[in-house]
Amino acid sequence: MRVVKRIEEEGGLTPAEVGHLSYFAFQLGARRAMDFAVFFSKHAPELAVIKERQAKQFGRCHTLIVEKNEQELANAMRVLADIEEEFCQVLCAK
Protein backbone atom coordinates (compact mmCIF):
# COMPACT_ATOMS: atom_id res chain seq x y z
CA MET A 1 0.00 0.00 0.00
CA ARG A 2 3.03 2.28 0.06
CA VAL A 3 2.76 2.74 -3.69
CA VAL A 4 -0.89 3.73 -3.34
CA LYS A 5 0.09 6.22 -0.65
CA ARG A 6 2.80 7.69 -2.91
CA ILE A 7 0.27 8.09 -5.71
CA GLU A 8 -2.45 9.65 -3.60
CA GLU A 9 -0.60 11.61 -0.95
CA GLU A 10 2.94 12.23 -2.11
CA GLY A 11 2.48 13.56 -5.61
CA GLY A 12 2.80 10.42 -7.67
CA LEU A 13 5.44 7.96 -8.69
CA THR A 14 8.97 8.78 -9.81
CA PRO A 15 10.03 7.84 -13.33
CA ALA A 16 12.19 5.07 -11.81
CA GLU A 17 9.20 3.64 -9.94
CA VAL A 18 7.05 3.77 -13.06
CA GLY A 19 9.79 1.98 -15.00
CA HIS A 20 10.20 -0.72 -12.37
CA LEU A 21 6.48 -1.37 -12.10
CA SER A 22 5.73 -1.26 -15.83
CA TYR A 23 8.77 -3.11 -17.17
CA PHE A 24 9.27 -5.60 -14.35
CA ALA A 25 7.02 -5.93 -11.31
CA PHE A 26 3.54 -6.04 -12.84
CA GLN A 27 4.59 -8.31 -15.70
CA LEU A 28 6.44 -10.67 -13.38
CA GLY A 29 3.54 -10.64 -10.91
CA ALA A 30 1.09 -11.65 -13.63
CA ARG A 31 3.35 -14.45 -14.86
CA ARG A 32 3.98 -15.84 -11.37
CA ALA A 33 0.29 -15.68 -10.46
CA MET A 34 -0.52 -17.74 -13.57
CA ASP A 35 2.24 -20.20 -12.66
CA PHE A 36 0.63 -20.64 -9.25
CA ALA A 37 -2.81 -21.02 -10.84
CA VAL A 38 -1.50 -23.91 -12.92
CA PHE A 39 0.21 -25.40 -9.86
CA PHE A 40 -2.98 -25.27 -7.78
CA SER A 41 -5.37 -26.30 -10.58
CA LYS A 42 -5.36 -30.05 -9.84
CA HIS A 43 -5.45 -30.10 -6.06
CA ALA A 44 -6.79 -26.73 -4.96
CA PRO A 45 -9.02 -25.30 -7.71
CA GLU A 46 -10.36 -22.55 -5.45
CA LEU A 47 -6.82 -21.23 -4.99
CA ALA A 48 -6.21 -21.53 -8.73
CA VAL A 49 -9.23 -19.34 -9.48
CA ILE A 50 -8.00 -16.69 -7.05
CA LYS A 51 -4.54 -16.71 -8.62
CA GLU A 52 -6.06 -16.35 -12.10
CA ARG A 53 -8.00 -13.30 -10.91
CA GLN A 54 -4.80 -11.95 -9.41
CA ALA A 55 -2.93 -12.40 -12.70
CA LYS A 56 -5.64 -10.47 -14.54
CA GLN A 57 -5.46 -7.71 -11.94
CA PHE A 58 -1.69 -7.47 -12.36
CA GLY A 59 -2.36 -7.08 -16.08
CA ARG A 60 -4.87 -4.32 -15.36
CA CYS A 61 -2.31 -2.55 -13.20
CA HIS A 62 0.23 -2.83 -16.02
CA THR A 63 -2.21 -1.35 -18.51
CA LEU A 64 -3.04 1.56 -16.20
CA ILE A 65 0.58 2.43 -15.48
CA VAL A 66 1.42 2.38 -19.20
CA GLU A 67 -1.57 4.67 -19.80
CA LYS A 68 -0.25 6.94 -16.99
CA ASN A 69 -3.59 6.68 -15.19
CA GLU A 70 -2.23 6.81 -11.65
CA GLN A 71 -5.57 7.40 -9.92
CA GLU A 72 -7.14 4.28 -11.43
CA LEU A 73 -3.85 2.46 -10.77
CA ALA A 74 -4.20 3.20 -7.07
CA ASN A 75 -7.70 1.74 -7.10
CA ALA A 76 -6.54 -1.32 -9.05
CA MET A 77 -3.71 -1.89 -6.59
CA ARG A 78 -6.20 -1.85 -3.71
CA VAL A 79 -8.13 -4.60 -5.51
CA LEU A 80 -4.85 -6.49 -5.96
CA ALA A 81 -4.23 -6.29 -2.21
CA ASP A 82 -7.77 -7.53 -1.52
CA ILE A 83 -7.23 -10.52 -3.82
CA GLU A 84 -3.98 -11.39 -2.03
CA GLU A 85 -5.76 -11.17 1.33
CA GLU A 86 -8.50 -13.47 0.02
CA PHE A 87 -5.86 -15.94 -1.15
CA CYS A 88 -4.18 -15.92 2.28
CA GLN A 89 -7.48 -16.47 4.07
CA VAL A 90 -8.48 -19.40 1.84
CA LEU A 91 -5.00 -20.92 2.07
CA CYS A 92 -4.88 -20.64 5.87
CA ALA A 93 -8.37 -22.15 6.19
CA LYS A 94 -7.18 -25.38 4.53
GIURMO-V378496 format. One record per pair of residues at least 24 apart in sequence whose ideal C-beta (glycine too) atoms are under 6 Angstrom apart, sorted by the first residue. I is the first residue (numbers start at 1). GAP is how many residues later the second one is. Records with the same first field share a line. If there is no record, write none. Layout:
I->GAP, GAP
This chain:
4->70, 73
7->63, 67
8->66
12->58
21->44
22->43, 44
26->32, 35, 36
29->29
30->25, 28, 29
46->44
50->36, 37
53->30
54->29
57->26
